[in-house]
Amino acid sequence: MKKIKIYTTPYCPFCIRAKKLLKSKNVLLEEIDLSEKPEKFEEMVSKSNGARTVPQIFINETHIGDCDFIHELDNKGELDKILGIK
């Protein structure tokens, strides 16, 4: 099973949208809420090559992107393959 990690904040509509899409795929995800763990912000920025906005999504420690990008992948039929579910 692929390890999915998403950095979020609770008040971010893009985070909510990204989590909804990932949960609709019935995959387990590790959510890192930056409002509860602000010390993880620099970790996210470092791992995402400088991205400073949430959400940032990683699969098996590989940076996938943000909410718009995973929806784009899904629309192209590529997200399921990346997630290893089809």
Residue pairs with C-beta under 8 A, 6 or more apart in sequence:
1 27
1 28
1 84
2 27
2 59
2 60
2 82
2 83
2 84
3 30
3 59
3 60
3 61
4 22
4 27
4 28
4 29
4 30
4 57
4 58
4 59
4 83
5 29
5 30
5 31
5 32
5 57
5 58
5 59
5 61
6 15
6 18
6 19
6 22
6 29
6 30
6 31
6 32
6 55
6 56
6 57
6 58
7 32
7 34
7 40
7 44
7 54
7 55
7 56
8 15
8 18
8 19
8 31
8 32
8 33
8 34
8 54
8 55
9 15
9 33
9 34
9 35
9 54
10 33
10 35
11 35
12 54
12 55
14 53
14 54
14 55
14 66
14 67
14 68
15 54
15 55
15 67
17 67
17 71
18 55
18 57
18 66
18 67
18 70
18 71
19 29
19 31
19 55
21 70
21 71
21 74
21 79
22 29
22 57
22 70
23 29
25 79
25 80
25 83
25 85
26 85
27 83
27 85
32 40
32 44
34 40
34 41
34 44
34 54
44 51
44 54
44 56
45 51
45 52
47 56
47 58
47 61
47 63
48 56
48 58
48 63
49 63
51 63
51 66
53 66
54 66
55 66
55 67
56 63
56 65
56 66
57 63
57 64
57 65
57 66
57 69
57 70
58 64
59 82
59 83
64 70
64 73
64 82
70 79
73 79
73 82
74 80
80 86
